[in-house]
Amino acid sequence: MSAILSVRQITEQVRQAVEGRFPYVWVRGEVTNLSRPSSGHVYFSLKEGDDLLNCVWFRGQQRDEAFDPLTGEVWEDGPRPSLARSMENGQTVVCAGRLTVYGARGQYQMIVDLGQAEGLGLWHQEFEALKRRLAAEGLFDTARKRPIPQNPHRVVVITAPRGAAVRDFIRISSTRGLGAEIRILPVPVQGEEAPPRIVEALERAGREAWAEVVVLIRGGGSVQDLWAFNDERVARAVYRCPIPVLAGIGHEIDHSITDFTADFSAATPSHTAQLLWQERHVFVQHVDGLETALQQAFSRRTGMLALRLEHASRALALLSPQERLRRQSERLHEAVRRMDAAAGAALVRRSGLVEGLVLRLTGAGEARLQRAERTAERAGEKLTPLRRTLGLAEEQRLARMELRLQALDPFEPLRRGYAMACDEHGAILRSVSQTAPGRGLAVLMADGRILGTVTGVEPASRNDTQNDASQD
């Protein structure tokens, strides 16, 4: 029975076999899956057809080159920067290093010591050629691109139905905005079948014209995984779509022909949902702001109306007939008080004069007293008519003031058989121009009022006015 090896033992034996067989090799291939993390190391793959060789170029080995590693020729213009700084996806390079086995992933890889650029790979050349041709035709012009609607209610998503991209999109959209209807058109997102299916989905979305925006998303991957979105057919379908197209292809560092053609390109599939819908707390804050502004506006409006009402009440109080009657009554009472005071003062003066005469008569003797008595009697006889005259005059003055007060009473004509017309608000109508057919009408009379509606208005002719004036 053969010995049973542990995983670590078999991995170590494979490593020894690989490193012993390939201690130092030169490998040519097309760069793909390039990554530069913060550690400074460079990770990438060398591609040829469907075959991939994973590579790592550690930071300590990324030295500037003083000579051409392929020919050994020394560059006279001085050292050149290491290829690790300028290498890019799609570029064909020649790398030198050793093969080993990375046990943590159970795969073999190349530890790169140096590298030399050999030109752009075929895929990269095709990409650049198509990009230049479509740009010349105007497919990438920003002037023709349409704005992406904010907070749309109907969205069509074209993507793989079971991919992580669509799950992230639905998860994020469910926590943002105010609710929307999302239709998913399932398509393959890589391989030869993907471009025609994507084109068909874009044309269907355009024909139905149901959505406000079309979202085309696909998660990250290698250059070959994303190549369906560099297909000319997909780019032209995006360009022809009558509905705005929002693309979210791969990660932020990935750029496809579809990204350039779409109306807007998001950094990631999740970013598309963030662009379409705002966070809900933004709407809550907006509603709170509107509520505060409404309350402030309402307070200002009610305060202004209260002030206007107070001014109108004061003006109405000063102009109302009741207030005028009150002021006339006060003036009448004041006049009566002054008249009584004047009459009393006159009587006091007359009484003082009589008393003085009596004193003088008493000191002059009986005869003089008799003459004084007679004089006092005559004075009393003269004073009595004067008092009657003064009292009559005051009574006549008071009667005239009462007549004037009655003349100012707006309800006095009603008791003589006249009527007074008012509008529905109680304002007195002094002209036919103050009302119109259809408006309310109140006719005030001495024993009540008559309510009705104006059916017509007939202004008085000039002859009628002259006749009325002549009759007056």
C-alpha positions as CSV (number, residue, x, y, z in Angstrom):
1,M,0.0,0.0,0.0
2,S,1.4,3.4,-1.0
3,A,2.0,6.1,1.6
4,I,-0.8,8.6,2.2
5,L,0.4,12.2,1.7
6,S,-1.0,15.3,3.5
7,V,-2.0,18.3,1.5
8,R,1.1,20.2,2.6
9,Q,3.3,17.3,1.6
10,I,1.9,17.0,-1.9
11,T,2.0,20.8,-2.3
12,E,5.7,20.8,-1.2
13,Q,6.5,18.0,-3.7
14,V,4.8,19.8,-6.5
15,R,6.6,23.0,-5.6
16,Q,10.0,21.2,-5.7
17,A,9.1,19.6,-9.0
18,V,8.0,22.9,-10.6
19,E,10.9,25.0,-9.2
20,G,13.4,22.3,-10.2
21,R,12.0,22.0,-13.7
22,F,11.6,25.8,-14.3
23,P,14.2,27.6,-12.2
24,Y,14.3,30.6,-14.5
25,V,12.2,31.1,-17.6
26,W,11.1,33.8,-20.1
27,V,7.4,34.0,-20.8
28,R,5.5,36.1,-23.4
29,G,1.8,36.9,-22.9
30,E,-0.9,39.6,-22.8
31,V,-1.4,41.3,-19.5
32,T,-4.8,40.9,-17.9
33,N,-6.3,41.1,-14.3
34,L,-3.7,43.8,-13.4
35,S,-3.9,44.9,-9.8
36,R,-1.7,47.3,-7.8
37,P,-2.6,47.2,-4.0
38,S,-1.2,49.5,-1.4
39,S,1.6,47.1,-0.5
40,G,3.4,48.0,-3.7
41,H,3.4,44.5,-5.2
42,V,2.0,44.0,-8.7
43,Y,-0.4,41.1,-9.4
44,F,-1.4,40.2,-13.0
45,S,-1.9,37.3,-15.4
46,L,-0.3,36.6,-18.7
47,K,-2.9,35.4,-21.2
48,E,-2.6,33.5,-24.5
49,G,-5.9,32.4,-25.9
50,D,-7.8,30.6,-23.0
51,D,-4.6,29.9,-21.0
52,L,-3.6,32.1,-18.0
53,L,-0.4,32.2,-16.0
54,N,-0.8,34.1,-12.7
55,C,2.2,36.3,-11.9
56,V,3.4,38.4,-8.9
57,W,6.0,41.1,-9.1
58,F,7.2,41.9,-5.6
59,R,8.1,45.5,-4.8
60,G,11.7,44.7,-4.0
61,Q,12.2,43.3,-7.5
62,Q,10.8,46.4,-9.3
63,R,14.1,48.0,-10.2
64,D,14.9,50.4,-12.9
65,E,16.5,48.8,-15.9
66,A,20.0,49.9,-17.1
67,F,19.9,47.6,-20.1
68,D,17.5,45.8,-22.4
69,P,16.8,42.4,-20.7
70,L,16.1,40.7,-24.1
71,T,19.3,41.8,-26.0
72,G,21.6,42.9,-23.2
73,E,22.1,46.2,-24.9
74,V,23.0,49.0,-22.4
75,W,20.9,52.1,-22.9
76,E,23.0,55.1,-23.4
77,D,20.4,57.6,-22.2
78,G,20.4,56.1,-18.7
79,P,18.2,53.7,-16.8
80,R,14.6,53.3,-17.7
81,P,11.7,52.9,-15.2
82,S,10.6,49.4,-14.3
83,L,7.8,48.0,-16.5
84,A,5.9,47.4,-13.2
85,R,5.0,51.1,-13.1
86,S,3.6,51.5,-16.6
87,M,2.3,48.0,-17.4
88,E,-1.4,48.0,-18.3
89,N,-4.1,45.5,-19.3
90,G,-4.0,44.4,-22.9
91,Q,-0.3,45.0,-23.3
92,T,2.0,42.2,-24.6
93,V,5.0,41.8,-22.4
94,V,8.0,39.4,-21.9
95,C,8.7,38.5,-18.2
96,A,11.6,36.6,-16.7
97,G,11.4,34.8,-13.4
98,R,10.8,31.4,-11.7
99,L,7.8,29.2,-11.4
100,T,6.6,28.2,-8.0
101,V,3.4,26.9,-6.3
102,Y,1.3,29.1,-4.1
103,G,0.0,26.7,-1.4
104,A,-2.7,29.0,0.0
105,R,-4.6,28.7,-3.3
106,G,-3.1,25.4,-4.6
107,Q,-2.0,27.0,-7.9
108,Y,1.2,27.6,-9.6
109,Q,2.5,31.1,-10.4
110,M,5.4,33.0,-11.7
111,I,7.6,35.2,-9.5
112,V,8.7,38.0,-11.9
113,D,12.3,39.4,-11.7
114,L,12.1,41.7,-14.7
115,G,9.9,42.5,-17.7
116,Q,10.0,44.1,-21.1
117,A,7.1,45.5,-23.0
118,E,6.6,44.0,-26.5
119,G,3.5,46.0,-27.6
120,L,-0.2,45.9,-27.2
121,G,-2.1,42.7,-27.3
122,L,-4.7,41.9,-30.0
123,W,-7.6,42.5,-27.7
124,H,-6.3,45.8,-26.7
125,Q,-5.6,46.8,-30.3
126,E,-9.2,45.8,-31.2
127,F,-10.5,47.8,-28.3
128,E,-8.6,51.0,-29.2
129,A,-9.4,50.7,-32.9
130,L,-13.2,50.3,-32.2
131,K,-13.0,53.1,-29.6
132,R,-11.4,55.5,-32.2
133,R,-13.9,54.5,-34.9
134,L,-17.1,55.0,-32.8
135,A,-15.7,58.2,-31.3
136,A,-15.3,59.6,-34.9
137,E,-18.9,58.7,-35.6
138,G,-20.1,60.7,-32.6
139,L,-21.3,57.8,-30.4
140,F,-19.4,59.2,-27.4
141,D,-20.4,62.9,-27.8
142,T,-21.5,64.4,-24.5
143,A,-23.8,66.8,-26.3
144,R,-26.2,64.0,-27.4
145,K,-26.3,62.3,-24.0
146,R,-29.5,62.5,-22.0
147,P,-29.8,63.2,-18.3
148,I,-30.5,60.3,-16.0
149,P,-33.9,60.8,-14.2
150,Q,-33.8,61.3,-10.5
151,N,-36.0,59.0,-8.3
152,P,-37.6,57.1,-11.3
153,H,-40.7,55.0,-10.7
154,R,-40.2,52.5,-13.6
155,V,-36.7,51.0,-14.2
156,V,-35.6,48.2,-16.6
157,V,-32.5,46.3,-15.5
158,I,-30.6,44.3,-18.1
159,T,-28.2,41.8,-16.4
160,A,-27.6,38.2,-15.4
161,P,-30.6,37.2,-13.2
162,R,-28.6,35.4,-10.6
163,G,-25.5,37.5,-10.4
164,A,-24.2,39.4,-7.4
165,A,-24.7,42.6,-9.4
166,V,-28.5,42.4,-9.6
167,R,-28.7,41.3,-5.9
168,D,-26.7,44.4,-4.8
169,F,-28.8,46.6,-7.1
170,I,-32.1,45.4,-5.6
171,R,-30.8,45.5,-2.1
172,I,-29.6,49.1,-2.3
173,S,-32.7,50.3,-4.2
174,S,-35.0,48.8,-1.5
175,T,-33.4,51.2,1.0
176,R,-33.4,54.3,-1.1
177,G,-36.0,56.5,-2.8
178,L,-39.8,56.4,-2.4
179,G,-40.4,53.1,-4.1
180,A,-40.1,52.0,-7.7
181,E,-41.2,49.2,-10.0
182,I,-38.2,47.3,-11.4
183,R,-38.3,44.9,-14.4
184,I,-35.3,42.6,-15.0
185,L,-34.6,41.4,-18.5
186,P,-32.3,38.4,-18.0
187,V,-29.3,38.1,-20.4
188,P,-25.9,36.4,-20.3
189,V,-23.2,38.9,-19.5
190,Q,-20.1,37.1,-20.9
191,G,-19.4,34.7,-23.7
192,E,-20.3,34.7,-27.4
193,E,-24.0,34.5,-26.7
194,A,-24.0,37.7,-24.6
195,P,-23.8,40.5,-27.2
196,P,-26.8,39.5,-29.3
197,R,-28.9,38.8,-26.2
198,I,-28.0,42.2,-24.7
199,V,-28.9,43.9,-28.0
200,E,-32.2,42.1,-28.1
201,A,-33.0,43.3,-24.5
202,L,-32.1,46.9,-25.3
203,E,-34.4,46.9,-28.4
204,R,-37.2,45.3,-26.4
205,A,-37.0,48.0,-23.7
206,G,-37.0,50.7,-26.4
207,R,-40.1,49.2,-28.1
208,E,-42.1,48.8,-24.9
209,A,-41.2,52.4,-23.8
210,W,-42.4,51.5,-20.3
211,A,-39.3,52.5,-18.3
212,E,-37.9,55.9,-17.5
213,V,-34.3,54.6,-17.5
214,V,-32.5,51.4,-18.7
215,V,-29.8,50.1,-16.3
216,L,-27.1,47.8,-17.9
217,I,-25.0,46.2,-15.1
218,R,-22.4,43.5,-14.8
219,G,-20.1,42.6,-11.9
220,G,-16.3,42.8,-12.0
221,G,-14.1,40.3,-13.8
222,S,-11.1,39.9,-16.2
223,V,-10.8,41.7,-19.5
224,Q,-12.1,38.6,-21.3
225,D,-15.0,38.4,-18.9
226,L,-16.1,41.9,-19.7
227,W,-15.4,41.7,-23.4
228,A,-19.1,41.4,-24.3
229,F,-19.5,45.0,-23.4
230,N,-16.8,46.0,-25.8
231,D,-18.8,44.5,-28.7
232,E,-19.8,47.0,-31.4
233,R,-23.3,45.6,-31.6
234,V,-23.9,46.4,-28.0
235,A,-22.5,49.9,-28.3
236,R,-24.7,50.7,-31.3
237,A,-27.8,49.3,-29.5
238,V,-27.1,51.5,-26.5
239,Y,-26.7,54.5,-28.8
240,R,-30.0,53.7,-30.6
241,C,-32.0,53.1,-27.4
242,P,-34.8,55.8,-27.1
243,I,-34.6,55.6,-23.3
244,P,-31.7,57.0,-21.3
245,V,-29.1,54.2,-20.5
246,L,-27.2,54.0,-17.2
247,A,-24.2,51.6,-17.4
248,G,-22.5,50.0,-14.4
249,I,-19.9,47.6,-15.9
250,G,-17.2,46.0,-13.7
251,H,-15.3,48.0,-11.1
252,E,-14.2,51.6,-11.0
253,I,-11.0,50.8,-12.9
254,D,-12.7,49.0,-15.7
255,H,-13.8,50.9,-18.8
256,S,-15.7,49.4,-21.7
257,I,-17.1,50.7,-25.0
258,T,-20.5,50.5,-23.4
259,D,-19.4,52.9,-20.7
260,F,-18.4,55.4,-23.3
261,T,-21.6,55.0,-25.3
262,A,-24.1,55.1,-22.4
263,D,-25.8,58.3,-21.3
264,F,-24.0,58.0,-18.0
265,S,-21.5,55.5,-16.6
266,A,-21.4,54.5,-12.9
267,A,-18.4,53.3,-11.1
268,T,-19.9,49.9,-10.1
269,P,-23.3,48.2,-10.4
270,S,-24.1,49.2,-6.8
271,H,-23.3,52.8,-7.7
272,T,-26.1,52.8,-10.4
273,A,-28.7,52.4,-7.6
274,Q,-27.1,55.2,-5.6
275,L,-27.3,57.5,-8.6
276,L,-31.0,56.8,-9.3
277,W,-32.4,57.1,-5.8
278,Q,-31.5,59.4,-2.9
279,E,-31.3,58.1,0.6
280,R,-34.6,58.3,2.4
281,H,-33.4,60.5,5.2
282,V,-32.8,63.2,2.6
283,F,-36.6,63.1,1.8
284,V,-37.4,63.2,5.5
285,Q,-35.2,66.2,6.0
286,H,-36.7,67.9,3.0
287,V,-40.2,67.3,4.3
288,D,-39.2,68.6,7.7
289,G,-37.8,71.8,6.1
290,L,-41.0,72.3,4.1
291,E,-43.1,71.8,7.2
292,T,-41.0,74.4,9.1
293,A,-41.2,76.8,6.2
294,L,-45.0,76.3,6.0
295,Q,-45.5,76.9,9.7
296,Q,-43.4,80.1,9.5
297,A,-45.3,81.3,6.5
298,F,-48.6,80.5,8.2
299,S,-47.6,82.4,11.3
300,R,-46.5,85.4,9.3
301,R,-49.7,85.4,7.3
302,T,-52.0,85.0,10.3
303,G,-50.1,87.8,12.1
304,M,-50.5,90.1,9.2
305,L,-54.2,89.4,8.9
306,A,-54.7,89.9,12.6
307,L,-53.0,93.3,12.4
308,R,-55.2,94.2,9.4
309,L,-58.3,93.1,11.2
310,E,-57.4,95.2,14.2
311,H,-56.8,98.3,12.1
312,A,-60.1,97.7,10.2
313,S,-62.0,97.2,13.5
314,R,-60.6,100.5,14.8
315,A,-61.5,102.3,11.6
316,L,-65.0,100.8,11.6
317,A,-65.6,101.8,15.1
318,L,-64.7,105.4,14.3
319,L,-67.0,105.5,11.2
320,S,-70.0,103.5,12.5
321,P,-73.4,105.3,13.1
322,Q,-73.5,103.9,16.6
323,E,-70.1,105.5,17.4
324,R,-71.3,108.8,15.9
325,L,-74.5,108.8,18.0
326,R,-72.4,108.1,21.1
327,R,-70.2,111.1,20.4
328,Q,-73.2,113.3,19.7
329,S,-74.8,112.2,22.9
330,E,-71.6,113.0,24.9
331,R,-71.6,116.5,23.3
332,L,-75.3,117.0,24.2
333,H,-74.7,116.0,27.8
334,E,-71.7,118.4,28.0
335,A,-73.8,121.2,26.6
336,V,-76.6,120.6,29.1
337,R,-74.0,120.5,31.9
338,R,-72.6,123.8,30.8
339,M,-76.0,125.3,30.5
340,D,-77.0,124.3,34.0
341,A,-73.7,125.6,35.4
342,A,-74.3,129.0,33.6
343,A,-77.8,129.3,34.9
344,G,-76.7,128.4,38.5
345,A,-74.0,131.0,38.3
346,A,-76.4,133.7,37.1
347,L,-78.8,132.9,40.0
348,V,-76.0,133.1,42.5
349,R,-75.0,136.5,41.2
350,R,-78.6,137.7,41.4
351,S,-79.1,136.3,44.9
352,G,-75.9,138.1,46.1
353,L,-77.1,141.3,44.7
354,V,-80.5,141.0,46.5
355,E,-78.7,140.2,49.8
356,G,-76.6,143.3,49.4
357,L,-79.6,145.4,48.9
358,V,-81.3,143.9,52.0
359,L,-78.3,144.7,54.1
360,R,-78.1,148.3,52.8
361,L,-81.8,148.8,53.5
362,T,-81.5,147.5,57.0
363,G,-78.9,150.0,57.9
364,A,-80.8,152.9,56.4
365,G,-83.9,152.6,58.5
366,E,-87.3,151.5,58.2
367,A,-88.2,153.8,55.4
368,R,-85.2,152.8,53.5
369,L,-86.1,149.3,54.4
370,Q,-89.5,149.7,52.9
371,R,-88.1,151.3,49.8
372,A,-85.6,148.5,49.7
373,E,-88.3,145.9,50.1
374,R,-90.2,147.5,47.3
375,T,-87.0,147.6,45.2
376,A,-86.4,144.0,46.0
377,E,-89.9,143.1,45.1
378,R,-89.5,144.9,41.8
379,A,-86.1,143.2,41.3
380,G,-87.7,139.9,42.1
381,E,-90.4,140.6,39.6
382,K,-87.8,141.4,37.0
383,L,-85.7,138.3,37.9
384,T,-88.5,135.8,37.5
385,P,-89.2,136.6,33.8
386,L,-85.4,136.5,33.2
387,R,-85.1,133.0,34.8
388,R,-88.1,131.9,32.7
389,T,-86.4,133.4,29.6
390,L,-83.1,131.7,30.3
391,G,-84.8,128.4,31.0
392,L,-86.8,128.6,27.8
393,A,-83.8,129.5,25.7
394,E,-81.9,126.5,27.1
395,E,-84.9,124.2,26.5
396,Q,-85.2,125.5,22.9
397,R,-81.4,124.9,22.4
398,L,-81.7,121.4,23.8
399,A,-84.7,120.7,21.5
400,R,-82.8,121.8,18.5
401,M,-79.9,119.6,19.4
402,E,-82.2,116.6,19.8
403,L,-83.7,117.3,16.4
404,R,-80.2,117.4,14.8
405,L,-79.3,114.2,16.6
406,Q,-82.5,112.5,15.2
407,A,-81.6,113.8,11.7
408,L,-78.2,112.0,12.0
409,D,-79.7,108.7,13.1
410,P,-79.5,106.4,10.0
411,F,-82.5,104.4,11.1
412,E,-84.8,107.4,11.5
413,P,-85.8,107.4,7.7
414,L,-86.7,103.7,8.1
415,R,-89.3,104.7,10.7
416,R,-90.8,107.1,8.1
417,G,-91.2,104.3,5.6
418,Y,-87.9,104.3,3.7
419,A,-85.6,101.3,3.2
420,M,-81.8,100.8,3.2
421,A,-80.0,98.3,0.9
422,C,-76.9,96.4,2.1
423,D,-74.7,93.7,0.4
424,E,-74.2,90.2,1.8
425,H,-71.5,91.5,4.1
426,G,-73.7,94.2,5.6
427,A,-72.1,97.1,3.8
428,I,-74.5,99.9,2.9
429,L,-75.0,100.2,-0.9
430,R,-74.8,103.8,-2.0
431,S,-74.5,103.1,-5.8
432,V,-75.6,100.3,-8.2
433,S,-72.0,99.9,-9.1
434,Q,-71.3,98.3,-5.7
435,T,-73.3,95.2,-6.6
436,A,-73.9,92.8,-9.5
437,P,-76.4,90.2,-10.5
438,G,-76.1,87.0,-8.5
439,R,-74.8,88.7,-5.3
440,G,-76.6,88.6,-2.0
441,L,-78.9,91.6,-1.0
442,A,-80.4,92.6,2.3
443,V,-83.1,95.4,2.4
444,L,-83.4,96.9,5.9
445,M,-86.8,98.3,7.1
446,A,-88.1,99.6,10.4
447,D,-89.5,96.3,11.4
448,G,-86.9,93.9,10.0
449,R,-85.1,93.0,6.8
450,I,-85.7,91.4,3.4
451,L,-83.1,88.9,2.1
452,G,-82.7,88.2,-1.6
453,T,-80.3,88.0,-4.6
454,V,-79.7,90.8,-7.2
455,T,-81.2,89.7,-10.5
456,G,-80.3,92.8,-12.5
457,V,-78.8,96.3,-12.2
458,E,-80.1,99.3,-14.1
459,P,-78.1,102.5,-13.7
460,A,-80.3,105.7,-13.7
461,S,-80.2,107.6,-17.0
462,R,-79.2,111.3,-17.1
463,N,-82.9,112.4,-17.6
464,D,-84.0,110.3,-14.6
465,T,-81.3,112.0,-12.4
466,Q,-82.4,115.4,-13.6
467,N,-86.1,114.6,-12.9
468,D,-85.3,113.4,-9.4
469,A,-83.3,116.6,-8.8
470,S,-86.1,118.8,-10.0
471,Q,-88.6,117.0,-7.8
472,D,-86.4,117.5,-4.8
